[in-house]
Amino acid sequence: MIFPFCVAGVIWAYFNYKEVSKIQVRPRGGESELSQGLKAHESEEHLALLCELGSKIYQGAMAFLKEEYLFCLIFIAVGAFLLIFIVSGYCAVAFFVGGCTSMLCGYIGMMIATYANYRVSFKAITSLSEAFQVAYRSGTVMGFCLVSISLFILNIVIIIFYNMHVDPNSPTFINDLTELFDYIAGYGLGGSTVALFGRVGGGIYTKAADVGADLVGKLEQNLPEDSPRNPATIADNVGDNVGDIAGMGADLFGSFAESTCAALVVSAALLKYQKDDTNELVTSLNVLMYPLLSSGWSIMVCIVVSYIGIYVTKVQIIQQIERTLKYQLILSTIFLTPFFFAVAYWVLPGTFYLTIKTSMVNELGF
């Protein structure tokens, strides 16, 4: 049930990527779109500079991310190896998969950002509305890929671990199920580990480049702020991409994975419901799928909301940008709320119990 939602999110992200890729920042038939906002003799020069800067930022971001992810991969591999002895092999696998997924989400975000940023600049010369649309589309690529891919992989990990570790007919089914989601928590931990490197490493890099650009460019060479003639400005923009975008993508993945895994862990440990016509309290895997199903339906609703943001909402002046983005948040909240209730009514039992172990009762003094 969850996989179609994830596939739909990836398809929508790919569609928006293709729409962004159709924008060609070059002259067409001797006259470029840029010439509408510039004098004819300035058009070629500005186009060349725009493409050159975009290419350098892309190359720099790729080089930085390659080195950073090499160290991240080594770190999570060592961490996964240690978790084999500290926790279990299941947790180690989940940790490694979560770290790799986090790197993939960060890479996708960085790729679309460096691909779209100078296209947004190109469109902004002649049309604010089109520039906003390109920026919004590029944001949907990262957002939908991040949630869809992470949810898809998390669901696969749960299914594999469930088939390997849990026997529904075993008398230890509940305990095994609780252990299963304790191991799954390693998925979120791996994502947060990579996010730590991405945010801190990229942030330090961009701040060092920013300070260097100011000291050398402004004080020694008398260049204006963010001058394209200052190489440190290119490095600053590279840092913005790998830190604020790739790092943010990994950070968002970590937040999503951790919150989902936390809900699964708490539910598996505490949530019990009573079987029909019996007094036995049990935990069902279907009951525990509520967080995943909620995220899956969120993908479908947000596709509709983002469609409205791209094709229905028009931004004509700068002051409309903030209002338009707030409308997206309001619409998504309004549309999602009834789906959350519907999924809860469909999946969760009518009566359930929060159980506490006897050892916990004694420790709390009840």
C-alpha positions in Angstrom: 0.0 0.0 0.0 2.9 2.4 0.8 5.0 1.7 -2.3 2.6 3.3 -4.8 2.7 6.5 -2.8 6.5 6.5 -3.0 6.5 5.8 -6.7 4.1 8.6 -7.3 6.3 11.0 -5.4 9.4 10.1 -7.4 7.5 10.4 -10.7 6.2 13.9 -9.7 9.8 14.9 -8.8 11.2 13.6 -12.1 8.5 15.4 -14.0 9.4 18.7 -12.4 13.1 18.0 -13.0 12.4 17.6 -16.7 10.5 20.8 -16.8 13.4 22.6 -15.2 15.9 21.0 -17.6 13.9 22.3 -20.6 15.2 25.8 -19.8 18.1 26.6 -22.0 20.4 29.4 -20.9 21.8 30.2 -24.3 21.0 32.2 -27.4 18.3 30.8 -29.7 18.4 31.9 -33.3 20.8 34.7 -32.7 18.6 36.2 -30.0 18.2 35.0 -26.4 15.5 35.5 -23.9 17.9 37.5 -21.9 18.0 40.2 -24.5 14.5 41.2 -23.6 15.9 42.6 -20.4 19.3 43.8 -21.6 20.8 45.7 -24.5 21.7 43.6 -27.5 25.5 43.9 -27.1 25.2 43.0 -23.4 23.2 39.8 -23.9 25.9 37.5 -25.0 28.3 38.6 -22.4 25.8 38.2 -19.5 24.8 34.8 -20.8 28.3 33.6 -21.0 29.1 34.9 -17.5 25.9 33.3 -16.1 26.7 29.9 -17.6 30.3 30.1 -16.5 29.4 30.9 -12.9 26.8 28.2 -12.8 29.3 25.6 -14.2 32.0 26.6 -11.6 29.6 26.4 -8.7 28.4 23.0 -9.9 31.9 21.6 -10.3 33.0 23.0 -7.0 29.9 21.5 -5.2 30.5 18.1 -6.8 34.2 18.1 -5.8 33.4 19.0 -2.2 30.5 16.6 -1.9 32.6 13.8 -3.3 35.3 14.2 -0.7 32.9 14.8 2.1 30.8 11.7 1.3 33.9 9.6 1.1 34.7 10.4 4.7 31.0 9.9 5.7 30.9 6.5 4.0 34.0 5.4 5.9 32.6 6.7 9.2 29.2 5.0 8.9 30.9 1.8 7.8 33.0 1.8 11.0 30.0 2.8 13.0 28.0 0.0 11.5 30.8 -2.5 12.3 30.8 -1.4 16.0 27.0 -1.6 16.2 27.3 -5.3 15.3 29.0 -5.9 18.7 27.2 -3.2 20.7 23.6 -3.8 19.6 23.1 -6.4 16.8 23.7 -7.0 13.1 20.2 -5.8 12.3 20.8 -2.4 13.9 24.1 -2.2 12.0 22.5 -2.8 8.7 19.8 -0.3 9.4 22.4 2.3 10.4 24.4 1.8 7.3 21.3 1.9 5.0 20.1 5.0 6.7 23.4 6.8 6.3 23.6 5.8 2.6 20.0 7.0 2.0 20.8 10.3 3.7 23.8 10.8 1.4 21.6 10.0 -1.6 18.9 12.5 -0.5 21.6 15.2 0.0 23.2 14.5 -3.3 19.8 14.8 -5.1 19.1 18.1 -3.4 22.6 19.5 -4.3 22.2 18.3 -7.9 18.9 20.0 -8.5 20.0 23.2 -6.7 23.2 23.6 -8.8 21.2 22.7 -11.9 18.4 25.2 -11.2 20.0 28.2 -9.5 21.4 30.0 -12.6 18.2 29.0 -14.5 16.2 30.9 -11.8 18.6 33.9 -12.3 18.1 33.7 -16.0 14.3 33.7 -15.7 14.3 36.4 -13.0 15.7 38.9 -15.5 12.5 38.9 -17.6 9.8 37.4 -15.4 9.5 37.1 -11.6 6.6 34.6 -12.0 8.6 32.2 -14.2 11.6 32.5 -11.9 9.4 31.6 -8.9 8.0 28.7 -10.8 11.5 27.3 -11.6 12.6 27.7 -8.0 9.4 26.1 -6.7 9.8 23.1 -9.1 13.4 22.5 -8.1 12.3 22.5 -4.4 9.6 19.9 -5.2 12.3 17.7 -6.7 14.3 17.6 -3.5 11.3 17.4 -1.2 9.4 14.6 -2.9 12.5 12.6 -3.7 13.6 12.8 0.0 10.3 11.7 1.5 9.5 9.1 -1.2 12.9 7.4 -1.3 13.4 7.4 2.5 9.9 6.0 3.1 10.4 3.4 0.3 13.7 2.2 1.7 12.4 2.2 5.3 9.5 0.1 4.4 11.7 -2.4 2.6 14.0 -2.6 5.6 11.0 -3.3 7.9 9.7 -6.0 5.6 13.1 -7.8 5.3 13.8 -7.6 9.1 10.2 -8.7 9.9 10.5 -11.8 7.7 14.0 -12.6 9.2 13.4 -11.9 12.8 9.7 -12.2 13.7 7.4 -15.3 13.7 3.7 -14.3 14.0 2.9 -17.7 15.5 5.7 -17.6 18.1 4.8 -17.0 21.8 7.5 -14.4 21.8 5.9 -12.5 18.9 5.4 -9.2 20.8 8.9 -9.2 22.3 10.4 -9.9 18.8 8.3 -7.2 17.3 9.5 -4.7 19.9 13.1 -5.7 19.3 12.6 -5.3 15.5 11.7 -1.7 15.8 14.5 -1.1 18.3 16.8 -2.3 15.5 15.0 -0.1 12.9 15.9 2.9 15.0 19.4 2.6 13.6 18.0 3.8 10.3 17.3 7.3 11.7 20.6 7.3 13.6 22.5 6.7 10.3 20.7 9.6 8.7 21.4 12.0 11.5 25.1 11.0 11.5 25.5 12.0 7.9 23.5 15.2 8.5 25.9 16.1 11.2 28.8 16.0 8.7 26.8 17.7 6.0 25.5 20.7 8.0 28.7 21.3 10.0 31.2 20.6 7.3 29.4 22.6 4.6 28.7 25.4 7.1 32.3 25.8 8.1 33.4 25.7 4.5 31.0 28.4 3.4 31.7 30.6 6.3 35.4 30.4 5.7 34.9 31.3 2.1 32.6 34.1 3.0 35.0 35.7 5.4 37.9 35.2 3.0 35.9 36.9 0.2 35.2 39.9 2.4 38.7 40.3 3.7 40.4 39.9 0.3 37.8 41.3 -2.0 36.5 44.3 0.0 39.5 45.3 2.0 42.4 44.5 -0.4 41.0 44.6 -3.9 38.0 47.0 -3.3 35.6 44.6 -4.9 31.8 44.9 -4.2 30.0 42.3 -2.1 29.7 38.9 -3.9 31.6 40.1 -6.9 31.9 37.3 -9.6 35.5 38.5 -10.1 36.4 37.2 -6.6 37.1 33.4 -6.6 36.2 33.2 -2.9 32.6 34.2 -3.9 32.4 31.1 -6.0 33.6 29.1 -3.1 31.0 30.8 -0.9 28.3 29.7 -3.3 29.7 26.2 -3.4 29.5 26.1 0.4 25.9 27.3 0.3 24.9 24.4 -1.9 26.7 21.7 0.0 25.8 23.0 3.4 22.5 24.7 3.1 21.1 22.3 0.5 22.9 19.0 0.6 23.4 19.3 4.3 19.8 20.4 4.8 18.6 17.5 2.7 20.5 15.1 4.9 19.2 16.9 8.0 15.6 16.7 6.8 16.0 13.0 6.0 17.3 12.5 9.5 14.4 14.4 11.1 11.9 12.4 9.0 13.5 9.0 9.7 14.1 9.7 13.4 10.5 10.9 14.0 9.1 7.9 12.1 11.3 5.4 13.8 10.6 6.9 17.2 6.8 6.5 16.6 7.4 2.9 15.6 9.6 2.1 18.6 7.1 3.7 21.1 4.1 2.0 19.5 5.8 -1.4 19.4 6.8 -1.2 23.0 3.6 0.2 24.5 0.7 -0.1 22.1 -1.4 -3.1 22.7 -5.1 -3.8 21.9 -7.5 -6.5 23.0 -8.5 -9.4 20.6 -12.1 -9.8 19.8 -13.9 -12.1 22.3 -10.7 -12.6 24.3 -8.8 -10.9 27.1 -5.5 -11.3 25.4 -3.6 -8.1 24.6 -1.6 -8.2 21.3 0.3 -6.0 19.0 -0.3 -6.2 15.2 2.1 -5.0 12.5 -0.8 -3.4 10.7 -1.4 -1.2 13.7 2.2 0.0 13.7 2.0 1.1 10.1 0.1 4.2 10.9 3.1 6.5 10.8 4.2 5.1 7.4 0.7 5.3 5.9 0.3 8.9 7.2 3.5 9.8 5.4 2.4 8.0 2.2 -0.9 9.8 2.0 0.9 13.1 2.7 2.9 12.5 -0.5 -0.3 12.3 -2.5 -1.9 15.4 -0.9 1.3 17.4 -1.3 1.4 16.5 -5.0 -2.0 18.2 -5.4 -0.9 21.2 -3.3 2.4 21.6 -5.2 0.4 21.4 -8.5 -1.6 24.4 -7.2 1.5 26.2 -6.3 3.0 25.7 -9.8 0.1 26.0 -12.2 -2.6 28.0 -10.3 -0.8 30.5 -8.1 0.8 33.4 -9.9 3.6 35.6 -8.4 3.8 39.0 -10.0 5.6 41.0 -7.4 8.2 40.2 -4.7 5.7 40.8 -1.9 3.6 37.9 -3.1 6.3 35.2 -2.6 6.0 34.9 1.1 2.2 34.9 1.0 2.2 32.2 -1.7 4.5 29.9 0.3 2.3 30.4 3.4 -0.7 29.5 1.4 1.0 26.2 0.5 1.5 25.4 4.2 -2.1 26.3 5.0 -3.5 24.2 2.1 -1.4 21.2 2.9 -2.6 21.4 6.6 -6.2 21.7 5.6 -6.1 18.9 3.1 -4.0 16.5 5.2 -6.0 16.7 8.4 -9.0 14.6 7.2 -6.6 12.0 5.7 -4.9 11.6 9.1 -8.2 10.9 10.7 -9.2 8.5 7.9 -6.0 6.5 8.1 -6.3 6.4 11.9 -9.9 5.1 11.7 -8.8 2.5 9.1 -5.7 1.2 10.8 -5.9 1.7 14.5 -8.2 -0.4 16.7 -11.2 1.0 18.5 -9.7 0.3 21.9 -6.0 0.0 22.8 -3.9 0.0 26.0 -0.6 1.6 26.9 1.3 -1.1 28.9 4.2 -0.6 31.3 6.6 -3.3 32.3 6.6 -4.4 35.9 10.2 -3.4 36.3 9.3 0.2 35.2 6.4 0.3 37.7 8.7 -0.6 40.5 11.3 1.9 39.5 8.6 4.7 39.3 7.3 3.7 42.7 3.7 3.0 41.7 
